[in-house]
Amino acid sequence: MTELVGEHLLNEALGLGAETPYSPNEIRIAVRPFLHWCIDVAALDAELTPLLDPRVIERFIQEGIRGYTGASAGNIRSRLLRLSEAASRRSQGRVFRSRALPPARPLRPYSDIEIASLRSWAGAQSTAERQRNAAVLLALGLGVGLSAAEIAETRARHVQIIDGVCIAVPGERARVVWAQNEWSGVLVEAMEPLQPDDYLFRSRRTSSWPNVITNFVGSSTQELRPQTQRMRATWIVTHLKAGTKVSILLRAAGVDSLEAFTRYTVFLPEPTPEEAREALLLEGHEWIVR
């Protein structure tokens, strides 16, 4: 978890904490290990409200705080559940006490040079099987924009190859996404030896677990290694730069609001006056000025 992401999520949680009976310090004690587990271990998306789903909290209590006494675990669980309730009230428009929060700072997309380095990272893996898995991870992250959980759950049966590669993304944000052409070949090649129920990433496993990506990436010694959130950010910015219709991109990204894309506009190039003119002129519409 990057420092900027962690501090923003903690500040956001402190804002919710004002609607609970707990002090800021009590909120910090519960939230810091929770965020570390969610982002660094479970590889979940860094969005506070989905993270505060009671099901995620229960998973954290079962898997993320082993070694705590029963009383300590119970205290942390109670604080996180109160935050979950506060987040639910806010999402329904019933906001009580709140504090102004700074806008979220998005993760920086990978540059072309960094993407080339990630390709080298994939090709330098110690075995052919690891090379294949590394390439699939990049293709699903950079080429399809999937989250960590979606990458982990995608199986061969979710992939169709018809004039391109189409992924029927499983999970709560089920949708259909077409892979970018430059990554299609990787996915086509990866599909060849697989059975329908085989996982696309790390196909030899028989089940999924929260840190399946973290374990794989963490075993590499290269300094620049793929991070699912940055890969998804790169995919979003690539489409925004290419002028993909926002209505199409919303569905493909599995989000409901344009606010999800607003924070990425800082990475878009400033248009020239000529580009702005061409984009804003609507050909075929003539208005009579009287």
C-alpha positions in Angstrom: 0.0 0.0 0.0 1.5 3.3 -1.0 1.9 6.0 1.6 -0.4 8.4 -0.3 -3.2 5.8 -0.7 -2.9 4.7 2.9 -3.0 8.2 4.3 -6.0 9.2 2.2 -8.0 6.1 3.2 -7.1 6.6 6.9 -8.2 10.2 6.7 -11.4 9.1 5.1 -12.0 6.6 7.8 -11.3 9.2 10.5 -14.0 11.3 8.9 -16.4 8.4 9.2 -15.2 7.9 12.8 -16.7 11.2 13.8 -20.1 9.5 13.4 -19.1 6.7 15.9 -18.5 6.7 19.6 -14.8 6.1 19.2 -11.9 8.5 19.4 -9.6 9.2 16.4 -6.8 7.2 18.1 -9.2 4.2 18.6 -10.1 4.4 14.9 -6.5 4.5 13.8 -5.6 1.4 15.9 -8.4 -0.5 14.1 -8.0 0.9 10.6 -4.3 0.8 10.1 -3.9 -3.1 10.2 -7.2 -3.5 8.4 -6.1 -1.3 5.5 -2.7 -3.1 5.4 -4.4 -6.5 5.2 -7.0 -5.4 2.6 -4.5 -3.7 0.2 -1.2 -5.5 0.7 -2.4 -9.0 1.6 -5.9 -9.5 0.2 -5.1 -7.2 -2.9 -8.5 -5.5 -2.8 -9.2 -2.2 -4.5 -8.3 0.8 -2.4 -11.8 2.2 -2.0 -13.0 2.6 1.6 -16.7 2.0 1.3 -16.4 -1.4 -0.4 -13.6 -2.4 1.9 -15.9 -1.7 4.9 -18.4 -4.3 3.7 -19.1 -6.5 6.8 -18.1 -9.6 4.8 -14.6 -8.1 4.3 -14.4 -7.1 7.9 -15.2 -10.7 9.0 -12.6 -12.1 6.7 -10.0 -9.7 8.2 -11.0 -10.8 11.7 -10.6 -14.5 10.7 -7.4 -14.2 8.6 -5.7 -10.9 9.3 -5.3 -10.5 13.0 -4.2 -13.9 14.2 -2.2 -13.6 17.4 -4.5 -10.9 18.9 -6.3 -11.7 22.1 -10.0 -12.3 21.8 -10.8 -9.0 23.5 -8.5 -7.0 21.2 -9.9 -8.7 18.1 -13.4 -8.0 19.4 -12.6 -4.3 20.0 -11.2 -3.9 16.5 -14.2 -5.7 15.0 -16.7 -3.4 16.8 -14.9 -0.3 15.6 -14.8 -1.5 12.0 -18.4 -2.4 12.0 -19.4 1.0 13.4 -17.4 2.5 10.5 -19.2 0.2 8.1 -22.6 1.5 9.4 -21.4 5.1 9.1 -20.4 4.4 5.5 -23.7 2.8 4.8 -25.6 5.8 6.2 -23.5 8.2 4.0 -24.2 6.1 0.9 -27.9 6.5 1.5 -27.6 10.3 1.9 -28.0 10.4 5.7 -24.8 12.1 6.7 -24.5 13.2 10.3 -21.1 14.7 11.3 -18.4 14.8 8.8 -15.1 16.6 8.1 -13.8 17.9 4.8 -11.4 15.5 3.2 -8.8 16.1 0.5 -9.5 14.6 -2.9 -8.2 11.2 -3.5 -4.8 11.1 -5.2 -4.9 8.4 -7.9 -2.1 6.0 -8.4 0.1 7.2 -11.3 -0.3 5.1 -14.5 2.6 3.2 -15.8 4.6 5.0 -18.5 5.5 3.4 -21.8 9.1 2.8 -20.5 7.7 1.2 -17.3 5.4 -1.1 -19.3 8.4 -2.2 -21.4 10.2 -2.9 -18.1 7.2 -5.0 -16.9 7.2 -7.0 -20.1 10.9 -7.7 -19.4 10.0 -8.7 -15.9 7.5 -11.2 -17.3 10.0 -12.6 -19.8 12.7 -12.9 -17.2 10.8 -15.3 -14.9 12.6 -18.4 -13.9 10.4 -21.0 -15.6 8.1 -21.1 -18.7 5.1 -21.5 -16.4 6.0 -18.4 -14.4 6.6 -16.5 -17.6 3.1 -17.4 -18.8 1.5 -16.4 -15.6 3.4 -13.1 -15.5 2.3 -12.3 -19.0 -1.3 -13.2 -18.2 -1.2 -10.9 -15.2 -0.1 -8.0 -17.3 -2.6 -8.7 -20.0 -5.6 -8.9 -17.6 -4.4 -5.8 -15.7 -3.1 -3.5 -18.5 -5.1 -4.9 -21.3 -8.5 -5.5 -19.7 -8.3 -3.3 -16.6 -9.4 -6.0 -14.1 -9.0 -5.6 -10.3 -6.9 -8.1 -8.3 -10.0 -10.1 -7.2 -11.3 -10.3 -10.8 -7.9 -11.5 -12.1 -7.8 -14.1 -9.5 -11.3 -15.4 -10.3 -11.2 -15.4 -14.1 -11.2 -18.9 -15.6 -10.8 -20.2 -19.1 -14.6 -20.5 -19.6 -14.9 -16.7 -19.1 -12.8 -16.0 -22.3 -14.1 -16.0 -25.8 -12.0 -15.5 -28.9 -14.1 -14.1 -31.7 -12.5 -11.3 -33.7 -10.6 -10.4 -30.6 -10.5 -11.5 -27.0 -13.6 -11.0 -24.9 -13.7 -11.5 -21.1 -17.0 -12.2 -19.3 -15.7 -10.8 -16.0 -17.0 -12.8 -13.0 -18.0 -11.5 -9.6 -20.1 -8.6 -8.1 -19.2 -6.3 -11.1 -20.0 -8.9 -13.7 -19.6 -7.4 -17.2 -18.1 -8.0 -20.6 -14.8 -6.4 -21.6 -12.8 -6.6 -24.8 -9.0 -6.8 -24.4 -6.9 -4.2 -26.0 -5.4 -5.6 -29.2 -1.8 -5.4 -28.1 -2.5 -7.8 -25.3 -4.9 -10.2 -27.1 -2.1 -12.5 -28.3 -0.9 -13.2 -24.8 -4.4 -14.3 -23.8 -5.0 -16.4 -26.9 -1.7 -18.2 -26.3 -2.5 -18.7 -22.6 -5.8 -20.3 -23.5 -4.4 -23.1 -25.6 -3.6 -25.7 -23.0 -6.4 -24.9 -20.6 -9.7 -26.6 -19.7 -12.9 -24.5 -19.2 -12.6 -24.6 -15.4 -8.9 -23.8 -15.2 -8.0 -20.4 -13.8 -6.4 -18.1 -16.4 -3.8 -16.8 -13.9 -1.8 -19.5 -12.1 -3.9 -22.2 -13.8 -2.5 -25.1 -11.8 -4.2 -24.0 -8.6 -7.5 -25.6 -7.6 -8.9 -22.7 -5.5 -8.5 -19.0 -5.1 -7.2 -17.0 -2.1 -6.9 -13.3 -1.3 -3.1 -13.0 -1.8 -2.7 -15.2 -4.9 -1.3 -12.3 -6.9 0.8 -10.8 -4.0 2.5 -14.1 -3.4 3.4 -14.5 -7.1 4.7 -11.0 -7.6 6.4 -10.9 -4.2 8.7 -13.7 -5.1 10.4 -11.6 -7.8 13.5 -9.6 -7.1 13.1 -6.9 -9.8 12.5 -3.4 -8.4 9.6 -2.6 -10.7 6.9 -5.2 -10.3 3.2 -5.0 -11.4 0.7 -3.6 -9.0 -3.0 -4.3 -10.0 -4.3 -0.9 -9.0 -1.7 0.9 -11.1 -2.4 -1.4 -14.1 -6.1 -0.6 -13.8 -5.3 3.1 -13.7 -3.1 2.7 -16.8 -5.9 0.9 -18.6 -8.4 3.7 -17.7 -6.1 6.5 -18.7 -5.2 4.8 -22.0 -8.8 4.6 -22.9 -9.5 8.2 -21.9 -6.6 9.4 -24.0 -7.8 7.3 -26.9 -11.3 9.0 -26.7 -13.2 5.9 -25.8 -16.8 6.9 -25.2 -17.4 7.4 -21.5 -20.6 5.4 -21.5 -18.7 2.4 -22.9 -15.8 2.8 -20.5 -18.1 3.1 -17.5 -19.6 -0.3 -18.2 -16.3 -1.9 -19.1 -14.7 -0.6 -15.8 -17.6 -1.8 -13.8 -18.3 1.5 -12.2 -21.5 3.6 -12.0 -20.4 7.2 -11.8 -18.1 9.5 -13.7 -16.5 10.4 -10.4 -14.5 7.3 -10.7 -12.7 8.8 -13.7 -12.5 12.4 -12.6 -9.3 11.9 -10.6 -7.5 10.5 -13.6 -7.9 13.7 -15.7 -4.7 15.0 -14.2 -2.8 12.4 -16.4 -4.5 13.5 -19.6 -2.6 15.7 -22.0 -3.7 19.3 -22.5 -5.5 19.5 -25.9 -4.3 22.0 -28.5 -6.7 24.7 -29.7 -7.1 22.8 -32.9 -8.0 19.6 -31.2 -10.5 21.4 -29.0 -12.2 23.0 -32.0 -12.5 19.7 -33.9 -13.9 17.9 -30.8 -16.5 20.6 -30.0 -17.7 21.2 -33.5 -20.7 19.1 -34.3 -20.8 18.5 -38.0 -24.2 18.3 -39.6 -26.0 20.7 -37.2 -26.7 24.1 -38.6 -28.4 26.7 -36.4 -30.1 29.8 -37.8 -29.3 32.9 -35.8 -32.0 35.5 -36.1 
